Structure formats: structure tokens, C-alpha cells
Amino acid sequence: MALFISIDVDPALASDAAAAKKLAEVCPVDIFKVAGDGRLAIAEQNLDECTLCELCLAVGKPGQVKIKKLYDGGALLERHA
């Protein structure tokens, strides 16, 4: 169970094989993986390795990937341009 962050991914984005691949490619700590069916999988054991780099937030439309900072009352990480 993660203590640092939680991640919510819009189901439409999670079921998009190209988006799943992109998320897996951009994450420097391997939180995102592509499942055998091409859908997105989240490696729960890696959640607390997140560096809050914002790279995943740039995949898909704004709000399709949400990073909740559990240490900050569930505040959302927002992408800085």
C-alpha cells in the first residue's frame, strides 16, 4: 500500500494501448506497465518511488492522470508548463 501518493487514470486512457505504452516509457521509476492485453497496469509496489516529475501528467488530456499527494491531504499534483 502506498503511503506517499495514489494514482487515478481515466479508464479511457488506461484502455488505450498507445497511451499505456507512452506512460510506461515516460515514468522514470516504472510505476506504469503495459499488461498482456495492452491495457495500462500500475505497479503498486513502485508508487512510493514517484519523484513527482509530472511526465505522466502530459500523457492524454488534462485530468486523465491524477496524482494525489496523500501526505498533503489528497491534494492533486498539477502540471507546471
PEPE-V817990 format. One record per residue. N is the residue number from 1. PHI is phi in whole degrees, -180 to 180 (999 if undefined). PSI is psi in radians with two decimals (* if undefined). D_CENTER is the distance of its C-alpha to the mean C-alpha in Angstrom with 2 decimals. Layout:
N:PHI:PSI:D_CENTER, N:PHI:PSI:D_CENTER
This chain:
1:999:2.34:15.37, 2:-75:2.49:13.11, 3:-110:-0.32:15.27, 4:-98:-0.90:13.30, 5:-141:2.88:10.06, 6:-132:2.70:8.55, 7:-125:2.30:5.41, 8:-118:2.24:6.89, 9:-120:2.26:6.52, 10:-54:2.33:10.04, 11:-56:-0.61:12.18, 12:-64:-0.69:13.68, 13:-72:-0.72:10.67, 14:-64:-0.49:9.78, 15:-91:-0.04:13.48, 16:-88:1.96:13.84, 17:-59:-0.69:14.53, 18:-67:-0.70:14.45, 19:-68:-0.71:11.01, 20:-60:-0.77:9.75, 21:-63:-0.75:11.89, 22:-64:-0.76:10.78, 23:-61:-0.74:7.08, 24:-63:-0.62:8.92, 25:-72:-0.70:11.42, 26:-82:-0.40:9.87, 27:-76:2.06:8.00, 28:-74:-0.20:11.18, 29:-121:0.35:10.69, 30:57:0.74:9.71, 31:-75:-0.62:6.79, 32:-102:2.43:6.31, 33:-137:2.79:9.84, 34:-100:2.14:12.15, 35:-75:2.94:14.42, 36:-58:-0.48:18.12, 37:-91:0.13:18.23, 38:87:-0.11:15.76, 39:-80:2.83:13.13, 40:-74:2.43:9.51, 41:-127:2.55:9.50, 42:-110:2.22:7.46, 43:-83:1.59:9.75, 44:-54:-0.62:10.56, 45:-67:-0.25:13.09, 46:-101:-0.04:10.89, 47:-56:-0.74:8.93, 48:-76:0.04:11.94, 49:-91:-0.11:11.92, 50:-55:2.36:9.25, 51:-101:0.09:11.48, 52:57:0.69:10.05, 53:-75:-0.28:10.73, 54:75:0.01:9.08, 55:-62:-0.66:8.84, 56:-68:-0.49:5.52, 57:-67:-0.37:7.32, 58:-83:-0.15:10.17, 59:-88:2.22:9.17, 60:82:-2.96:11.00, 61:-79:2.72:12.96, 62:-54:2.32:12.57, 63:90:-0.11:11.04, 64:-77:-0.42:9.25, 65:-119:2.14:5.74, 66:-121:2.21:6.90, 67:-107:2.04:6.71, 68:-100:2.18:10.07, 69:-85:1.76:12.33, 70:-66:-0.45:14.42, 71:-78:-0.13:17.03, 72:-124:0.71:17.66, 73:67:0.36:18.45, 74:85:0.24:15.05, 75:-59:2.49:15.04, 76:-84:2.44:12.13, 77:-76:2.23:10.95, 78:-113:2.49:12.45, 79:-72:2.29:12.54, 80:-103:2.16:15.91, 81:-66:*:17.69
